[in-house]
């Protein structure tokens, strides 16, 4: 198991209050041995003007997943911040819910790299992202 901190799904969903996660209705759903999932609606909150899922909303879901996952894999006295995110938008979606799954590619002492795939209810790939996190020490 990769987790060093034992946040439950309920604990993680408490982080949502008064944040972008709350506005976009991002909900953490499952924590496995080496992955974390969360979902988000595709509706007026996450649409772009053409009526499809906004790429920035997909990136927000990916960064939310990778950031929370990173936090749970680092030692006390450290925190992680996003350094770079890349998102490839594969398929459009206009309504429903999408679910992202974050898995680590690299868990280093000063950096982490997470792959996040976002899929629709039919398990079709909507977006694939790679998030690089920087691990910093609290002063």
C-alpha positions as CSV (number, residue, x, y, z in Angstrom):
1,X,0.0,0.0,0.0
2,X,1.3,3.5,-0.9
3,X,-0.7,5.5,1.7
4,X,1.1,7.0,4.7
5,X,-1.9,8.9,6.0
6,X,-5.2,7.1,6.6
7,X,-7.8,9.6,5.5
8,X,-11.2,7.9,4.8
9,X,-13.4,8.8,1.9
10,X,-15.6,10.7,4.3
11,X,-12.5,12.6,5.6
12,X,-11.6,13.6,2.1
13,X,-15.1,14.7,1.2
14,X,-14.9,17.0,4.2
15,X,-12.1,18.9,2.5
16,X,-14.6,20.0,-0.1
17,X,-16.3,22.7,2.0
18,X,-15.8,26.2,0.6
19,X,-13.5,25.1,-2.2
20,X,-13.6,24.6,-6.0
21,X,-14.4,21.0,-5.2
22,X,-17.7,22.0,-3.7
23,X,-18.6,24.4,-6.5
24,X,-17.9,21.6,-9.1
25,X,-19.5,18.9,-6.9
26,X,-16.4,16.8,-7.0
27,X,-17.0,13.8,-4.7
28,X,-14.3,11.3,-3.6
29,X,-15.5,7.7,-4.1
30,X,-12.9,5.0,-3.6
31,X,-9.4,4.6,-2.2
32,X,-7.7,1.4,-3.2
33,X,-4.3,-0.1,-2.5
34,X,-2.6,2.3,-5.0
35,X,-5.4,4.5,-6.5
36,X,-8.0,7.1,-5.6
37,X,-11.2,7.9,-7.5
38,X,-13.6,10.9,-7.5
39,X,-16.5,11.9,-9.7
40,X,-17.9,15.1,-11.0
41,X,-21.2,16.0,-12.8
42,X,-21.3,17.2,-16.4
43,X,-23.9,19.9,-16.3
44,X,-24.1,23.8,-16.3
45,X,-21.4,24.0,-13.7
46,X,-18.8,22.2,-15.8
47,X,-19.9,23.0,-19.4
48,X,-18.1,25.2,-21.8
49,X,-20.3,27.4,-24.1
50,X,-20.8,24.6,-26.7
51,X,-22.6,22.6,-24.0
52,X,-19.9,20.0,-23.5
53,X,-17.5,19.3,-20.6
54,X,-15.0,22.1,-20.2
55,X,-11.4,21.0,-20.4
56,X,-10.6,23.1,-17.4
57,X,-13.1,21.2,-15.4
58,X,-11.5,17.9,-16.4
59,X,-8.1,19.4,-15.3
60,X,-9.6,20.5,-12.0
61,X,-10.8,17.0,-11.3
62,X,-7.4,15.5,-12.3
63,X,-5.5,18.0,-10.1
64,X,-7.9,17.4,-7.2
65,X,-7.3,13.7,-7.3
66,X,-3.6,13.9,-7.7
67,X,-3.2,16.5,-5.0
68,X,-5.2,14.6,-2.5
69,X,-3.5,11.4,-3.3
70,X,-0.1,13.0,-3.0
71,X,-1.0,14.4,0.4
72,X,-1.7,10.9,1.6
73,X,1.6,9.4,0.4
74,X,4.0,11.9,2.1
75,X,5.4,12.0,5.6
76,X,4.1,14.3,8.3
77,X,5.8,17.7,8.1
78,X,5.6,17.8,4.3
79,X,3.0,19.0,1.8
80,X,2.6,18.7,-1.9
81,X,1.7,21.3,-4.5
82,X,1.0,21.0,-8.2
83,X,3.9,21.8,-10.4
84,X,2.6,20.9,-13.9
85,X,-0.5,19.3,-15.4
86,X,-1.1,18.1,-18.9
87,X,-4.5,17.0,-20.1
88,X,-5.4,15.3,-23.4
89,X,-9.2,15.6,-24.1
90,X,-10.1,12.4,-26.0
91,X,-13.9,12.4,-26.2
92,X,-16.6,14.9,-25.5
93,X,-19.5,14.5,-23.1
94,X,-22.5,16.7,-22.6
95,X,-24.3,15.3,-19.6
96,X,-24.0,12.7,-16.9
97,X,-21.1,12.1,-14.6
98,X,-17.4,11.5,-15.1
99,X,-15.1,9.6,-12.8
100,X,-11.3,10.1,-12.5
101,X,-8.9,7.5,-11.2
102,X,-5.4,8.6,-10.1
103,X,-2.5,6.1,-9.9
104,X,1.1,7.0,-9.1
105,X,3.8,6.8,-11.8
106,X,6.6,8.1,-9.5
107,X,6.6,8.7,-5.8
108,X,9.9,10.4,-5.1
109,X,11.3,12.4,-2.2
110,X,10.8,15.8,-3.9
111,X,8.5,15.1,-6.8
112,X,5.6,12.8,-7.6
113,X,4.0,12.0,-11.0
114,X,0.4,10.9,-11.2
115,X,-1.6,9.6,-14.1
116,X,-5.3,10.4,-14.0
117,X,-7.8,8.9,-16.5
118,X,-11.3,10.4,-16.6
119,X,-14.1,8.2,-18.0
120,X,-17.8,8.4,-18.5
121,X,-20.4,6.0,-17.2
122,X,-19.8,3.6,-20.1
123,X,-16.1,3.4,-19.2
124,X,-15.1,5.4,-22.3
125,X,-12.0,7.6,-21.9
126,X,-12.9,11.3,-21.8
127,X,-9.6,12.8,-20.7
128,X,-6.1,11.5,-19.7
129,X,-3.9,13.7,-17.5
130,X,-0.4,13.6,-16.1
131,X,0.2,15.7,-12.9
132,X,3.6,16.5,-11.5
133,X,3.6,17.4,-7.8
134,X,6.4,19.0,-5.8
135,X,6.9,17.8,-2.3
136,X,7.9,20.6,0.2
137,X,8.8,20.7,3.9
138,X,6.8,22.8,6.3
139,X,9.0,25.5,7.9
